[in-house]
Amino acid sequence: MVNIPQLLAQELNLKPFQVQSALELMAEGATIPFIARYRKERTGEMNETQLRELAERHAYLTELEERKAAILSAIASLGKLTEELQAKITACLQKTELEDLYLPYRPKRRTRATAAREKGLEPLAEWIKSLNVKNAPIVPLESEAVKYISEEKGVKSKEEALKGAADILAEEIAEKAELRAYIREYLLNEGVFVSRVKDDYPEGTTKFEMYRNYQIRVEDIAPHNLLALYRGEAEGILDFDLSFDEGVVLSYLESQEIRTKNPSLRKFYHDLLKDGWTRLMKESLISAVRNEKKSFADVESIKTFEANLRDLLLSSPAGMRPTLAIDPGFRTGCKVAVLSQTGQFLAYQAIFPHQSAAARSQAAQTVKQLLEKYRVELIAIGNGTAGRETDEFISEVLQTVERKPIKVMVNESGASIYSASQVAIAEFPELDITVRGAISIGRRLQDPLAELVKIDPKSIGVGQYQHDVDQKLLKQKLEETVESCVNYVGVDLNTASQELLGYVSGITTTIANNIVAYRNENGVFKNRRQLLKVAKLGPKAFEQAAGFLRIRGGENPLDNTAVHPESYKIVEAIANDLNVSLTQISQVASKLKGTNLKKYVTETVGEPTLRDIIGELEKPGRDPRAEFKYATFREDIKEISDLKSGMELEGIVTNVANFGAFVDIGVHQDGLVHISQLADRFVDDPKKFVKVGQIVKVRVLEIDVQRKRIGLSMKLNK
């Protein structure tokens, strides 16, 4: 069998000790964020990306080895396992190759070849095969076939006997792993994907117009184009096929399988190869190629979704400040919620600024009273229906007040999903669904990460064909992304929701619930060690979680840093050597400059961890996310009809796809900056140039009001 650790080291360009140590830690239950942050010495400073790649490939190879064992056992039980076949199976590194080798021995439903074998025609097939060599004697096939005529077995003529033998040989050839591998590679390299819009849909009536008469080489197709073809096919709008030269395939099969010079035998093989290709190989190999390309497109699309989600979750927080949150609306009014600096719900009002002058005046008075009473510092306005009109109304109100809060338009994608969720109902059982939506909008502004973890990532609106990709893989990858972001930022132990706590390294849903219950019953945590009093949170969970949990104003200043409790003694020793109190811990870093860190190295704590500790002590309790910035939309641009070609506007990137970036410019419809318009130079990957949440300057290129499409450019040179 394959030496998996050795192979992983070779494939991933890692040292054997790195692979071995990382796999041991994972087997012990350590999470990837924990290993990446707190076990750098053991893994040779492997980062999260390397660790996840290692874990995925290890899982794949482990499954492969288990499958090999099952296949070897199955073939051996049939008495057909040769040394050569065993060697081939053992050496396999890809599941597709392995299943091809197993194909001839796999239990199958009744086939034409099965029926022919039941009629006793296998010896005839073997005899014909023995003639298919260079210097075999030329013997009429019919002379042997007549021997197999049998009323009892249902072989009525020599022609039926030969047909049965051909069926046996065709199936045998169609199941040869090396032939299938070659043809699959040919289709991948030389095949062409073609599509057309069905006749039921006249030109200009579908969203798949670019695929009306479309063709592209299989190896060149972009992931988003392939996923669009799959969606169009699923919706019954597109016919989607894989085109290639079947003559090349048949010529290849003949070159590999016909060795005789006997014209009649060559004709016999030509016919059975054509039948075997058409009936037994063609559709399965086309399907295999489509599936392979679909899997690749899924992975690439999910990578884009992961990157967008990471950028969104790590968006700059406006900070925990008193906030007025507004879920805008025309007919039903605007739902206004006030939140404290910790995100606690304080008050609610409905206002109707878009119905009449009197109602607008009354709404203005209500807003001013709330701003004054709660000393509001932030105003969050949802960017959905009536968003820009409400933004304009709030601007008018702010002109009449002395103390002006920061006003920000907030992307409300998924807020309605949260409002109706069990999480929201449990948090605010007495509140109306629309009020919950306003609260979510406000909290998103205060701390995007803490609020967005409560929503299914697929509902946040930063994906690309997310409903068309492998849903199991998508769920896994998005959960990994959320976990990574939460642990990168760290979590306030005394304010975090159970949803946020549930993503912390080592903390299960049950433990998260227990932490909140303990907090509700006993008050705030004063130190990290108190976590061990939480039900079901034992030493292992404490080890995994403690470094990612923060306690502001607690008994030990180190509890508000990413320094792990296991390293406290070293920090205390360093502080003593420098004559610095732990309450002045930030001074340690500056005083350590020029000091040889090696004197503090122990068996378990090396220079990488010490460097991390010093970096953390420079700014204890810092938030690693970028400084808060927000876009300012032009006051005179509210609808798509207000746009004119050539306008230069400020906007915020809401989604990044393989073909470009979508930008909110404040008109209820995001504009598209096509990949060709992202920069003055060639762009191979939009993610290298823009990210979700980024504020950008754009120029309007074209407006299609009817189709609600806006073309934008970020090029400096017009």
Order of alpha helices (4+ residues) and beta strands (2+ residues): alpha-alpha-alpha-alpha-alpha-alpha-alpha-alpha-alpha-alpha-alpha-alpha-beta-beta-alpha-beta-alpha-alpha-alpha-beta-beta-beta-alpha-beta-alpha-beta-alpha-alpha-alpha-alpha-alpha-beta-alpha-alpha-alpha-beta-alpha-alpha-alpha-beta-beta-beta-beta-beta
